Amino acid sequence: MNEKRRQAISDAISAIEEIKAKVEEIQSEEQEAFDNLSDGLKQSERGQQSEAAAGNLESAVSNLESALSDLESARE
């Protein structure tokens, strides 16, 4: 791989790291919001949506970590 493509991958890695940090922050906020709901609200549709959103955001972070790992391997 030439240096130009390595740099493009490095730029993509930096962008994904920024996005990952933002998603982690949102996930943390959503999880905290869910955790602070009363037990009754946790069982409500709103609570279930909040819990699902936190789980989906956690999955997104995991997928971004996987993408970063793949890009780092490709850059080598």
N, CA, C and O atoms as a GROMACS GRO file, in nm:
protein
  304
    1MET      N    1   0.086  -0.118   0.000
    1MET     CA    2   0.000   0.000   0.000
    1MET      C    3   0.090   0.123   0.000
    1MET      O    4   0.190   0.129   0.072
    2ASN      N    5   0.053   0.220  -0.081
    2ASN     CA    6   0.136   0.339  -0.087
    2ASN      C    7   0.100   0.436   0.026
    2ASN      O    8   0.000   0.420   0.095
    3GLU      N    9   0.185   0.537   0.042
    3GLU     CA   10   0.171   0.632   0.152
    3GLU      C   11   0.041   0.712   0.143
    3GLU      O   12  -0.019   0.744   0.246
    4LYS      N   13  -0.002   0.744   0.022
    4LYS     CA   14  -0.126   0.820   0.005
    4LYS      C   15  -0.246   0.743   0.061
    4LYS      O   16  -0.329   0.800   0.131
    5ARG      N   17  -0.254   0.616   0.030
    5ARG     CA   18  -0.365   0.534   0.081
    5ARG      C   19  -0.352   0.512   0.232
    5ARG      O   20  -0.453   0.509   0.303
    6ARG      N   21  -0.228   0.496   0.281
    6ARG     CA   22  -0.210   0.483   0.427
    6ARG      C   23  -0.260   0.609   0.498
    6ARG      O   24  -0.324   0.601   0.603
    7GLN      N   25  -0.229   0.724   0.441
    7GLN     CA   26  -0.274   0.850   0.502
    7GLN      C   27  -0.426   0.862   0.496
    7GLN      O   28  -0.487   0.911   0.591
    8ALA      N   29  -0.486   0.818   0.387
    8ALA     CA   30  -0.632   0.821   0.377
    8ALA      C   31  -0.694   0.732   0.484
    8ALA      O   32  -0.795   0.768   0.545
    9ILE      N   33  -0.634   0.617   0.508
    9ILE     CA   34  -0.684   0.528   0.613
    9ILE      C   35  -0.665   0.594   0.750
    9ILE      O   36  -0.754   0.587   0.834
   10SER      N   37  -0.551   0.657   0.772
   10SER     CA   38  -0.527   0.727   0.898
   10SER      C   39  -0.630   0.837   0.920
   10SER      O   40  -0.678   0.856   1.032
   11ASP      N   41  -0.663   0.908   0.814
   11ASP     CA   42  -0.766   1.013   0.824
   11ASP      C   43  -0.902   0.952   0.859
   11ASP      O   44  -0.976   1.007   0.941
   12ALA      N   45  -0.934   0.838   0.797
   12ALA     CA   46  -1.060   0.770   0.826
   12ALA      C   47  -1.062   0.722   0.971
   12ALA      O   48  -1.164   0.732   1.039
   13ILE      N   49  -0.950   0.670   1.019
   13ILE     CA   50  -0.940   0.625   1.158
   13ILE      C   51  -0.967   0.740   1.252
   13ILE      O   52  -1.042   0.726   1.349
   14SER      N   53  -0.907   0.854   1.226
   14SER     CA   54  -0.929   0.972   1.311
   14SER      C   55  -1.076   1.013   1.313
   14SER      O   56  -1.131   1.045   1.419
   15ALA      N   57  -1.138   1.012   1.197
   15ALA     CA   58  -1.280   1.050   1.189
   15ALA      C   59  -1.367   0.951   1.265
   15ALA      O   60  -1.458   0.991   1.338
   16ILE      N   61  -1.340   0.823   1.250
   16ILE     CA   62  -1.419   0.721   1.319
   16ILE      C   63  -1.397   0.730   1.470
   16ILE      O   64  -1.490   0.709   1.547
   17GLU      N   65  -1.275   0.759   1.513
   17GLU     CA   66  -1.248   0.774   1.656
   17GLU      C   67  -1.330   0.889   1.715
   17GLU      O   68  -1.381   0.878   1.827
   18GLU      N   69  -1.343   0.998   1.641
   18GLU     CA   70  -1.425   1.111   1.686
   18GLU      C   71  -1.572   1.070   1.695
   18GLU      O   72  -1.639   1.099   1.794
   19ILE      N   73  -1.620   1.003   1.593
   19ILE     CA   74  -1.759   0.958   1.593
   19ILE      C   75  -1.783   0.860   1.707
   19ILE      O   76  -1.885   0.867   1.775
   20LYS      N   77  -1.690   0.768   1.727
   20LYS     CA   78  -1.703   0.670   1.835
   20LYS      C   79  -1.713   0.740   1.970
   20LYS      O   80  -1.795   0.703   2.054
   21ALA      N   81  -1.630   0.841   1.991
   21ALA     CA   82  -1.635   0.915   2.118
   21ALA      C   83  -1.771   0.982   2.138
   21ALA      O   84  -1.825   0.983   2.248
   22LYS      N   85  -1.827   1.039   2.030
   22LYS     CA   86  -1.959   1.102   2.039
   22LYS      C   87  -2.067   1.000   2.070
   22LYS      O   88  -2.154   1.024   2.153
   23VAL      N   89  -2.061   0.886   2.002
   23VAL     CA   90  -2.161   0.782   2.024
   23VAL      C   91  -2.150   0.727   2.166
   23VAL      O   92  -2.252   0.700   2.230
   24GLU      N   93  -2.027   0.710   2.216
   24GLU     CA   94  -2.008   0.663   2.353
   24GLU      C   95  -2.069   0.761   2.453
   24GLU      O   96  -2.130   0.720   2.552
   25GLU      N   97  -2.052   0.889   2.427
   25GLU     CA   98  -2.109   0.991   2.516
   25GLU      C   99  -2.262   0.984   2.515
   25GLU      O  100  -2.325   0.990   2.620
   26ILE      N  101  -2.320   0.973   2.396
   26ILE     CA  102  -2.465   0.965   2.384
   26ILE      C  103  -2.516   0.838   2.453
   26ILE      O  104  -2.617   0.840   2.523
   27GLN      N  105  -2.445   0.726   2.431
   27GLN     CA  106  -2.485   0.599   2.493
   27GLN      C  107  -2.482   0.610   2.644
   27GLN      O  108  -2.574   0.564   2.713
   28SER      N  109  -2.378   0.672   2.696
   28SER     CA  110  -2.366   0.689   2.840
   28SER      C  111  -2.481   0.774   2.896
   28SER      O  112  -2.538   0.742   3.000
   29GLU      N  113  -2.513   0.881   2.826
   29GLU     CA  114  -2.624   0.968   2.868
   29GLU      C  115  -2.756   0.894   2.864
   29GLU      O  116  -2.838   0.908   2.955
   30GLU      N  117  -2.778   0.815   2.759
   30GLU     CA  118  -2.904   0.741   2.745
   30GLU      C  119  -2.914   0.634   2.853
   30GLU      O  120  -3.021   0.613   2.911
   31GLN      N  121  -2.803   0.566   2.879
   31GLN     CA  122  -2.804   0.463   2.984
   31GLN      C  123  -2.830   0.526   3.120
   31GLN      O  124  -2.906   0.472   3.200
   32GLU      N  125  -2.768   0.641   3.146
   32GLU     CA  126  -2.791   0.710   3.273
   32GLU      C  127  -2.936   0.755   3.285
   32GLU      O  128  -2.996   0.745   3.392
   33ALA      N  129  -2.993   0.804   3.175
   33ALA     CA  130  -3.134   0.846   3.177
   33ALA      C  131  -3.224   0.726   3.208
   33ALA      O  132  -3.317   0.738   3.287
   34PHE      N  133  -3.195   0.613   3.146
   34PHE     CA  134  -3.274   0.492   3.174
   34PHE      C  135  -3.257   0.450   3.320
   34PHE      O  136  -3.355   0.420   3.388
   35ASP      N  137  -3.133   0.448   3.366
   35ASP     CA  138  -3.106   0.405   3.504
   35ASP      C  139  -3.176   0.494   3.607
   35ASP      O  140  -3.210   0.447   3.715
   36ASN      N  141  -3.197   0.621   3.572
   36ASN     CA  142  -3.260   0.714   3.665
   36ASN      C  143  -3.413   0.711   3.660
   36ASN      O  144  -3.479   0.778   3.739
   37LEU      N  145  -3.470   0.633   3.568
   37LEU     CA  146  -3.615   0.620   3.563
   37LEU      C  147  -3.663   0.538   3.684
   37LEU      O  148  -3.591   0.452   3.735
   38SER      N  149  -3.783   0.567   3.726
   38SER     CA  150  -3.844   0.484   3.831
   38SER      C  151  -3.868   0.345   3.774
   38SER      O  152  -3.872   0.327   3.652
   39ASP      N  153  -3.885   0.249   3.863
   39ASP     CA  154  -3.911   0.111   3.817
   39ASP      C  155  -4.034   0.104   3.728
   39ASP      O  156  -4.037   0.029   3.630
   40GLY      N  157  -4.135   0.182   3.762
   40GLY     CA  158  -4.256   0.183   3.681
   40GLY      C  159  -4.232   0.235   3.541
   40GLY      O  160  -4.281   0.179   3.443
   41LEU      N  161  -4.156   0.343   3.531
   41LEU     CA  162  -4.125   0.399   3.399
   41LEU      C  163  -4.032   0.309   3.319
   41LEU      O  164  -4.040   0.306   3.196
   42LYS      N  165  -3.944   0.237   3.387
   42LYS     CA  166  -3.856   0.144   3.315
   42LYS      C  167  -3.937   0.038   3.241
   42LYS      O  168  -3.895  -0.011   3.136
   43GLN      N  169  -4.051   0.002   3.296
   43GLN     CA  170  -4.136  -0.100   3.236
   43GLN      C  171  -4.230  -0.043   3.129
   43GLN      O  172  -4.294  -0.118   3.055
   44SER      N  173  -4.236   0.090   3.122
   44SER     CA  174  -4.326   0.153   3.024
   44SER      C  175  -4.264   0.148   2.885
   44SER      O  176  -4.148   0.112   2.868
   45GLU      N  177  -4.344   0.186   2.787
   45GLU     CA  178  -4.294   0.190   2.649
   45GLU      C  179  -4.176   0.287   2.638
   45GLU      O  180  -4.078   0.259   2.570
   46ARG      N  181  -4.187   0.400   2.705
   46ARG     CA  182  -4.077   0.498   2.704
   46ARG      C  183  -3.950   0.437   2.762
   46ARG      O  184  -3.841   0.454   2.706
   47GLY      N  185  -3.963   0.367   2.872
   47GLY     CA  186  -3.847   0.303   2.933
   47GLY      C  187  -3.787   0.196   2.844
   47GLY      O  188  -3.665   0.185   2.832
   48GLN      N  189  -3.873   0.117   2.782
   48GLN     CA  190  -3.824   0.012   2.693
   48GLN      C  191  -3.753   0.071   2.572
   48GLN      O  192  -3.652   0.017   2.526
   49GLN      N  193  -3.804   0.182   2.520
   49GLN     CA  194  -3.740   0.249   2.407
   49GLN      C  195  -3.603   0.304   2.448
   49GLN      O  196  -3.507   0.295   2.372
   50SER      N  197  -3.595   0.360   2.568
   50SER     CA  198  -3.469   0.413   2.618
   50SER      C  199  -3.366   0.302   2.635
   50SER      O  200  -3.250   0.316   2.597
   51GLU      N  201  -3.410   0.191   2.693
   51GLU     CA  202  -3.319   0.077   2.713
   51GLU      C  203  -3.272   0.022   2.578
   51GLU      O  204  -3.154  -0.012   2.562
   52ALA      N  205  -3.363   0.012   2.483
   52ALA     CA  206  -3.327  -0.038   2.350
   52ALA      C  207  -3.230   0.057   2.281
   52ALA      O  208  -3.135   0.014   2.216
   53ALA      N  209  -3.254   0.187   2.295
   53ALA     CA  210  -3.164   0.286   2.234
   53ALA      C  211  -3.024   0.273   2.292
   53ALA      O  212  -2.926   0.276   2.218
   54ALA      N  213  -3.015   0.260   2.424
   54ALA     CA  214  -2.884   0.244   2.488
   54ALA      C  215  -2.814   0.118   2.438
   54ALA      O  216  -2.694   0.120   2.413
   55GLY      N  217  -2.889   0.011   2.423
   55GLY     CA  218  -2.831  -0.113   2.371
   55GLY      C  219  -2.786  -0.100   2.227
   55GLY      O  220  -2.680  -0.151   2.190
   56ASN      N  221  -2.865  -0.033   2.146
   56ASN     CA  222  -2.827  -0.013   2.005
   56ASN      C  223  -2.704   0.076   1.994
   56ASN      O  224  -2.618   0.052   1.909
   57LEU      N  225  -2.695   0.177   2.079
   57LEU     CA  226  -2.577   0.263   2.078
   57LEU      C  227  -2.453   0.187   2.122
   57LEU      O  228  -2.344   0.207   2.068
   58GLU      N  229  -2.469   0.099   2.220
   58GLU     CA  230  -2.357   0.015   2.264
   58GLU      C  231  -2.311  -0.075   2.151
   58GLU      O  232  -2.191  -0.095   2.132
   59SER      N  233  -2.406  -0.130   2.076
   59SER     CA  234  -2.372  -0.213   1.961
   59SER      C  235  -2.299  -0.131   1.854
   59SER      O  236  -2.205  -0.180   1.791
   60ALA      N  237  -2.343  -0.008   1.833
   60ALA     CA  238  -2.278   0.079   1.736
   60ALA      C  239  -2.133   0.105   1.775
   60ALA      O  240  -2.044   0.103   1.690
   61VAL      N  241  -2.109   0.128   1.904
   61VAL     CA  242  -1.972   0.150   1.952
   61VAL      C  243  -1.888   0.026   1.924
   61VAL      O  244  -1.774   0.037   1.878
   62SER      N  245  -1.942  -0.090   1.952
   62SER     CA  246  -1.870  -0.214   1.926
   62SER      C  247  -1.837  -0.229   1.778
   62SER      O  248  -1.726  -0.270   1.743
   63ASN      N  249  -1.932  -0.196   1.692
   63ASN     CA  250  -1.908  -0.204   1.547
   63ASN      C  251  -1.802  -0.104   1.503
   63ASN      O  252  -1.721  -0.135   1.416
   64LEU      N  253  -1.803   0.014   1.562
   64LEU     CA  254  -1.700   0.114   1.529
   64LEU      C  255  -1.563   0.066   1.575
   64LEU      O  256  -1.464   0.087   1.505
   65GLU      N  257  -1.556   0.003   1.691
   65GLU     CA  258  -1.429  -0.052   1.739
   65GLU      C  259  -1.378  -0.159   1.643
   65GLU      O  260  -1.258  -0.166   1.615
   66SER      N  261  -1.467  -0.241   1.593
   66SER     CA  262  -1.430  -0.344   1.497
   66SER      C  263  -1.379  -0.281   1.367
   66SER      O  264  -1.280  -0.326   1.310
   67ALA      N  265  -1.447  -0.177   1.322
   67ALA     CA  266  -1.404  -0.108   1.200
   67ALA      C  267  -1.266  -0.047   1.219
   67ALA      O  268  -1.182  -0.052   1.129
   68LEU      N  269  -1.243   0.012   1.336
   68LEU     CA  270  -1.112   0.071   1.364
   68LEU      C  271  -1.003  -0.036   1.360
   68LEU      O  272  -0.896  -0.015   1.304
   69SER      N  273  -1.031  -0.149   1.420
   69SER     CA  274  -0.934  -0.258   1.420
   69SER      C  275  -0.903  -0.304   1.278
   69SER      O  276  -0.786  -0.327   1.243
   70ASP      N  277  -1.006  -0.318   1.196
   70ASP     CA  278  -0.986  -0.360   1.057
   70ASP      C  279  -0.905  -0.257   0.979
   70ASP      O  280  -0.818  -0.293   0.901
   71LEU      N  281  -0.935  -0.129   1.001
   71LEU     CA  282  -0.861  -0.025   0.930
   71LEU      C  283  -0.715  -0.020   0.975
   71LEU      O  284  -0.625  -0.001   0.893
   72GLU      N  285  -0.692  -0.038   1.103
   72GLU     CA  286  -0.554  -0.038   1.152
   72GLU      C  287  -0.476  -0.156   1.092
   72GLU      O  288  -0.359  -0.143   1.057
   73SER      N  289  -0.542  -0.270   1.081
   73SER     CA  290  -0.477  -0.386   1.018
   73SER      C  291  -0.447  -0.360   0.870
   73SER      O  292  -0.342  -0.398   0.820
   74ALA      N  293  -0.541  -0.295   0.803
   74ALA     CA  294  -0.521  -0.266   0.660
   74ALA      C  295  -0.409  -0.167   0.637
   74ALA      O  296  -0.342  -0.170   0.534
   75ARG      N  297  -0.389  -0.078   0.734
   75ARG     CA  298  -0.287   0.027   0.719
   75ARG      C  299  -0.147  -0.029   0.735
   75ARG      O  300  -0.051   0.031   0.687
   76GLU      N  301  -0.134  -0.143   0.802
   76GLU     CA  302   0.000  -0.200   0.829
   76GLU      C  303   0.072  -0.246   0.708
   76GLU      O  304   0.184  -0.296   0.718
   0.00000   0.00000   0.00000
